[in-house]
Structure formats: structure tokens, C-alpha cells
């Protein structure tokens, strides 16, 4: 797989373990983007000249591919800037229109900030209550009994960007619908790795980002059930979202165009089609998590954050006696890129008693040899830091004696 990604031809020494933040791009995606700008570039929807018709056709094909990717219809697919944009769209449109003061919005302690902050903002605006599903020490949601008749909207990660936990979305969707609540799924970490079927998952909305799926930045997907999208008002005005504009009033296009104000994100959407097809062709190459877990578990002072039995390819950890930023800096000196810090999930880290953690995440281009180099480097760091801790505690003991 690595050969399909030109970045690694340009930097053969790089070991990139931060795909949960953003994934590198295969040649086919780069080619699709370049071809569109070099050969086919034009705006969509508006013009009758042939290049515009061709661009419109390609843009529509991209939408059809995204629909197939999640098992929906094209009219249920809205192109957004990413997952954050998609969740904000639902919070502002569905939330502000259909939720009432006193209603409960249910999210969880494991959410990415992008699936917390929009709901805090919506709850404040509406006068609704925001409730959190707790999580146990393994990083598993304790959701049973939390969905009540007061719950009107549930919004949860499919896969946690910190613990890697794969949540039982279909079961939760069933429970949400039993009380008449809607379910939004934040699929940012799931779409690159799992087969997504919004029918099986029983969700009303599903959001994911192109750039984590080996596609370009600036493009994302929001799936919404047709009847819901039809009932929702737009959140931005202008461009092709209109049907008729009068001086006093405007009528809107049906979905999805109603939610795509302004000139759409044409080139990235067309390249996203390639990226999604690339995932469909290669998903089975995603196999490194069990081996990487085994290697990291063997490092004595290392603690893995999130030990659920079903996980996406994400390994968050800390090592006794060394700050995660130092771990990441030392690894960087060996050309190994991992993420460190609050991982955009401060409430989750607090739950584990942390303000920062280190995270390795895997993509289709990673190899077993890279996992070995990473684990060997971590072992060295852990041994050195435990030696430093022993020396410094001996020194402070001597100082106290003096
Ligand atoms: N949700 C989860 C679980 C994520 O991991 C991320 C990105 O890290 C997001 C949402 C936000 O994605 P984006 O920044 O592409 O909008």
C-alpha cells in the first residue's frame, strides 16, 4: 500500500502514525484533483456550456458514490467542509427547529470536541438540557437506561478518536427510536476503516470527513434521512440553495442543494469519490491494531487508554514519568509522527485522570516493520524515563536527608 502514496516516495524515512488526525493521499486521489483543475475545471449547476455540464456530472457522481459508500440515496447526501461542519449543520438546523426548551440532548463523555461544543451551543440557544452517557475504565459507554422519554436527540461517535472504541450504534439507534429520539453518528474515525451502512446502523444522520478517508481537506459528508432533511431549514443562504428570490422572501431548493450554499466544494468532492473507492478496494489491508497493541502492552510503564474488545486502529497511551509531548518529540527525532496533547477530547482525558496523552493511529500505508520500529523506540524511551525517575527520586531522597 505504501507505494501508492507519493508522500512516502518523497520521504521514505517517515513513519506516519497520525492518520486519525488526517490521512495521506494515494496517487489516484491526487490525480483526480489535478485532472479536474487541469482538464475539466468549471463551476457546477449554473451554466449551459459543456465544461460546466461535465463538472456537474462529475460532482453528481461524487455524491452518488458517497451515497453508495454509506448505503443511502444521493438526495440524502450533503457535501460539507467536514465532520465538524456537518454536526454544526444538524445542531443549528434540526436542533434549533425541532428541539424545545426542557428537551434532552444526549451525548457521551468520549466525544470529540466537535460533537460536544455544537450541542452546548444549541442547548443554550434552545433552553434544552445536555446530558452525557458515562464511560467505564475500558472506554466502553454505559448507555443502557440513559435514553428516556425526555431524550429527543442522541449524538455519538461511531469510533472514539481516543480510546478507539467501536460503539454499538445499531443497538443505541433502536433504543433512541423507541422513545422517538433521533440519532446522529459522528463517523469521523469509522468511515476510513469500517463498512458503513446507515440502514443497519439505524441512524438519522451520519457525518464524516474526507481528509481522514485519504481524500482532500475541505470536504465532508453529512447523510440525513430524506424526510428529516426535507423538514429542515437551511442554515446558510445564497448560491444554489435558492429556488426563487423575491425582495421580501425566498423559497429554497429541496435537499441536498438547500444545504449547500454558495459555489460548492467541487474539486475536493470529485477527488473524494476516488478516495472512497480506494477505501472500498483496500479496507482489508487495515490489520495492524492487534499486533501494535501486543507490542505496546509489553512495555512495562506504558498504559493503554481504552481497552474495549472492539476497536478502530487507534492506540492512545501514557508512559509513567514522561510527558506525552516529550514522547512525541523524542519519536519525531526518529522520524516517527504521533499525536500528543488533549486530542480534542478534554472531558474524556479528564475521566482517565489526564490532561494530555500520546496517540498512535494507523492507516493503509503502515507496515508491521513500522510498528516494530515504533514499539522499539517507545521501549527505549520508557526504559530511559524510568531510570531518570529512579535517579531523580534518589537525588531528592538524599536532599531530604541533608
Ligand atoms: N469527530 C471525531 C471523532 C474526530 O476524530 C474528528 C477529528 O479529529 C472530528 C470529529 C472533527 O473532524 P474535522 O476536523 O475533519 O471536522
Boltz pocket constraint, residues with backbone or C-beta under 6 A from the ligand:
constraints:
  - pocket:
      binder: B
      contacts: [[A, 20], [A, 21], [A, 81], [A, 82], [A, 83], [A, 84], [A, 85], [A, 112], [A, 114], [A, 115], [A, 157], [A, 159], [A, 160], [A, 161], [A, 186], [A, 188], [A, 189], [A, 209], [A, 344]]
      max_distance: 6.0
